[in-house]
Amino acid sequence: MLKIFDERVLVEKVVEGELIRPSQSCVVFIQKGSIELEVNSVRTTYQSSALVLFSPMKMYKLIHCSEHLKAYFVLYNQEVLKERINVSFNKFSVIQLMNMEQSKDAYSLSKEAFSHFWNTTEQLYFYLKNPNCSKFNEEIVVHSITVIAYMFVDTMMKSSPLNTEHNTRKEAIAISFIDLVSTHFTKERELKFYADKLFISIKYLSICVKEVTGTSPRILIANTLLDEAKLMLINSGLNISTIADHLSFSDQYAFGKFFKRHTGLSPRSFRKDIVSTHTI
């Protein structure tokens, strides 16, 4: 469910100039110092009191980390975490938060706000490294990560306040659309299929989804398909033609054209880069 490392992971496992990616979704808490990375040819420096999101489907190049860096790297499996921690976010909030997470990968906090994250993460680090120190160890770990989840969502909401002026019917349509996409995206790409399922017009479906999520329904379908394609390229040994067939593309060429349009890389190049990338 969860792995946590301190800043020594960069010294022990990563070489400056080397491509790296996390083995799972990862959030980094930087208490002191800075980390300079290159993501998609863009250099970014993350400073102290920052929370940074890393995706296992992106590759990062470590340019430099400061000598006195102090940080925690928390790696987590999203699906397992959802099953283990109990949070009360409603579906509407989750949809908008997912949209925020895709558009922003770092948050700069005040020292006071960051200290709350750091103290809870230190507690989490201790109990994960010392699993036999308490008969309630597992409960403390789950509680700690739940607290971090709530604080993190609160930070995201404050950074980009949710649109609360939503129409209940439009919200319901957007949620139903996303549920349908999660079930049918490998077979159905056309908006007509989803509009017919919801007994509304394509135009009204587009209005509802765009207004509630901030993203067009076509882009949501494409992003879902792209994420699945990346996961299959990373985690399966299937050849690209088989993956294209699984995702219901007419042929390998059509899949490659779609993938390169959205990532800038061919599926083969993406897989090759991933395989040659150091994983932490």
HUSULQUI-V331915 format. One record per helix or strand. SS is the DSSP state (2 for helix, 1 for strand). FROM is the first residue (numbers start at 0). TO is the last residue. If there is no record, write none. Layout:
BEGIN
SS:FROM:TO
SS:FROM:TO
END
This chain:
BEGIN
1:1:5
2:7:12
1:18:20
1:24:31
1:34:38
1:41:45
1:49:53
1:59:64
1:69:75
2:77:83
2:90:102
1:105:107
2:110:128
2:136:158
2:167:183
2:190:197
2:201:212
2:216:234
2:239:245
2:251:262
2:266:275
1:277:278
END
